[in-house]
């Protein structure tokens, strides 16, 4: 049964102003609807320029950094990448890139999660999503994702930025991981499935593909169907979004040590889409967290961050195998 808060969010999307609808300008550039498979793109280490540092209560170090995105398909305002680093007071060799959720313009939830992780000895790199926050291509337009091709470009860029950042940390000798919730869980799964080196994976409320999330969950209420040619084009949209799926990628050895999480009453991410991801990675652990999509990220941060920590521990136990 869907959590009532998730159900209410669907009603709000259905009744909300048209300017906030997804894909309000239709399909976009047809040439961008079928991006090159990420698995075929080798990640090039991407170093971050660190700009400032502050010391927060409990000794946490907060750093802000920028980089130029490796994606040349992004709008000009989105090319300048931004990250926040949250480090524990003690020395650590573990670092995780935290991927952003859908429509997240303020990373306060991930900053809170990073605080939990820091207390457990893990440094977090909070990646600002292309098209969101300071990277919004058109701040005068409320919804940054105006076309389907915008979504495809955004997702591919976020994945490849994370892979490049992880590769740099790996080359510097860090134990690396990637984690995220909701859309961040989906991009986490894609990053984890395509990294050429061992990486811990905490895929939280994660579908194997964006297709089931947009078309089988409450987000379908926010789609500007008229701009796409009407609901008769639903299967075309399902096919386009479904082409981005971890199920199309041969499992790598380190995915056997991933921790995949779903919530018990999720109205956004179908349980079957999370199950399919876990099933595709033999050996991965599937956990169920009580609550809906919204309430789990509000009230179950401890359990979600435990899953990320455990993904590092599971990988560390198999380290000689995954590095061979």
N, C-alpha and C positions, 0 to 999 in steps of 0.2 A: 504493500500500500504506500502511495506517495505521501511524503510528509506534507502537512497543510501549508507550511511556509513555502515549500517549493511549488505547491499548487497555486498559491496566491501570487507567486512571482510570474507564473504562466499567464494568469488572468491580467496582471498588470502589463505584461508585454502585449497581449492581445488588444488591450484598450488604450495603450499609450500613444503618444503623438507619433505621426508618421516619420518625423525627422530622426527618430531614434531607431527606426527599423533597419534590419540588416539587409544588405544588398539592394538598397533603395534606388541605385542607378543600374541595376541589372547585372548581367553576366560580366561586363568589362571586356578586357583584352583577351580574345579567344586564344592567342598564342601563349598566354600565361596560365591557362587552365590546366595544363599538363606539364608541371615542372619536372626537370631531370630528377631521377631517383637519387635521394640523398646518399644512399649506400655507394653510389658510383663516384661521389665527390670526396676526395681525400681531404680531411681537415688540416688546414695550415695554421700553425700556432699563432694566436692573436694576443699580443701583449697589450695590457691596459695601462693608460697614463693616469697615475694616481694624483689627485689634485689636493686633497685635504684629509685630515684625520682629526677625530675627536675621541676622547675617552669618556665613556658613559658610566653610569652606576654599575657596580659589580665588576668594574675593570674591563668591560667590553670595548674593543677598539672599532670605531666606525670610520670607514674610508669611503670616499667618493671617487669614481674614476670614469674616464671616457675612452672611446675607441671609435674608429671608423669601420662601419659594417663591411664585411666581405661581400655583401649582396649589392650588385650594381643595378638591381631592378627596383629598389626602394625609392620612394619620392625623396626629394632633396632634404626635407626636414627630418626624415626618418633615418638618414644615413649615419647621423651622429649618434653612436650608441652610448648608453649610460648604465653604470652598475653601482651598487652599494655593497661594500664588504663589511661583514660583521664577524669579528675574530674574538675567540676566548682569551682570557688574560694569560693562560699558560700556553706553552709551546704546543703545537699540534702539527701533524703531517697529513691531516684529513681536510679536504675541502669539497664542498658540494655547490653546484650551480642550482639555484632555486628558480624554476621557470614560472612565468606569470599565468594567472588564470584569465579567462575570458572577460573582457571589458574592465580590466583592472588598471585604473589610471593612478592609483595611490598604492604603494607597496606595503602599507602598514601591517597587513596580515602576514606577509612573508617576513617582515622585519621582526614581528613577534615570534614567528617560528624560528627565525635565525637566533633569537635570544635563547630559546629552548635548546637549540642545537649547540650553541656556544657553551652552555653549561654542561654539555655532554662531550665537549672536546672537539667539535667540528666547526670549521670556518665556513661561512656562507657567502656566496657571490649572488646577489640579487639582480637579475638581468631585467632591465626595463624593456618591455615588448615593443618591437617596431609598430608604429601607428598609435601607441598609447602614450599618455602622459606628455612629457616634453617632446616626444617623437611623433605626436599627432600631425599628420600631413596637412590638415585643414582645421585649425582650432575653432573656426567660426561654424563648423558643421558638427553637431553633437555626436553623431555616430561615425567613427573613423572608417569602419568597414562598409564602404558604399557599394562595392561590387564583389562578385564571387572571386574574380581574379585578385582583388585586394587581399582577400582572405588567404588565397593560395600563396601569394608573394610574402605576406606577413609570416605565415607559418614556416615556410621554407627558410626565410631569413633568420627567424628566432632559433630554429634548429641548428642552422649552420654557424650562427654566432656562438651558441652554447658549445658546440663541438670544437670550435676554434679556441675558445677560452679554456676548455678542459684540456685540450692538447697542449697548450702552453704550460698549464700547471703540471701536467704529467711529465713533460720534458724537464721541468724544474725539480722533479723528484717527489711530488705530492701524490698521496693516494686520493683518487678523484671519484666523485659521485655526482649524480644528477637526480633531482626530485622536483615534484610539482603537483599541484592539485587541480582537478577538473581539466580545462584545456591545457594547463601546465602539466597535468599528468599524462595527457596524450602526447605532447611534445617531448616530455621526459622519456616516454617509451620509445619514440622515434630516435631520439638522441642515443639512448642506451642500446638500441638495436643496430645502430650504424657506426658506433665507435670502434676503431680498429685496435684499441687497447682496452684492458679490463677496466670497467667502471661500475661502481655500485649504483643500483637503480631503485629508487623509491617512487613507484608510480601510484599516486593517490587519487582516488575517484577517477580512474583513468580508463577511457575507452581505447580500443585498438585503433580507432579511426574517428575523425570528426563527423562522419556520416550519420551514425546512430544518434549522436548527441543533438545535432541540428534537426533531424527528421523524426526521431522517435521519443524525444524528450520535450520538456516545456519550452525550450528555445525555438521550436518550430513556430510558436505563436508570435515571434518577433520577426519572422521573415517577410519581406515585402514581395509577396507572391506576384502581384500585378506587374512589378518591374521585371520579373523573370519570365513573363509570358503566361502567368496563371498557374494554377495547381496541376494542370496537365503536364507541366514540366518537372514534377516532383522526382520522377525516376531519373531524369537527366541530372538533376542536382544530386541525387543520391549516388549516382555513378561517378560524378565528378569528385565529390567529397570522399566517396568510398575508395577512390584510387589511391588516397593517402592512408595506407593501413600497414600496421606492423605485421599483419598476417601475410603480407606479400614479401617479407624479408626473412631469409633463412636465419634461425636462432644462432647466436654466437655463444661460446662457452660461458661467458660471464652472465648472460641473461638467466641462467639456471639458478643464480644466487639473488635475483631480484625479489623485492617484496612488493606485491600488488595489493592495493586496498580498495574496497568498495564500501559505500554506506548502505545501511539496511533499508532506508526508505527514500532513496534518491529519485527525484523527479527529473533530473537533468541527464544523468548518465545511466542508461539501461544496465541492469545487472548482467544481462547476457553479453554486453559489449566488454565488460570488465572480465567476466569469466573467460571469454574467447581469448583475451590477451594473456591471461595466466596460463590457459591451456596450451597456448602456442609456445610458451617458454617452459618446457619440461624441467621440473625441479624448483621452479619459482614458488614462493609462498603466497597464498591468497588469504587476506584477512578481511573480516567484516567488522566495521565500526558502527555502533548504534547511532541512528539519527538520519536526518535528511541531508541533502547536498549542502544547504546553507548552514544548518545547525552543527554539522560535524566540524566544519572548519572554524566555527566560532568556539565550540565547547570541547572539542576533542583534540586540541593541538598536541597535548602530551602523547596521545596514542599515535597520532600521525608522525610526530617527530621520532617516536620510538621505532616506527617502521623504517625511517631513513637510517637511524643509527644501526638497526639490525641488518639493513642491506649492506652496510660497510662491514659489519662483523661476519656476515655470511660469506662475503667475497674474500675477506682476509683469511678465513679458515681454509678456503680453496686456493689461496694465492699461488702456491707452487704449481697447481694444475693449470690455472688460467694463464700463467705467464710462460708455460712451456710451449 
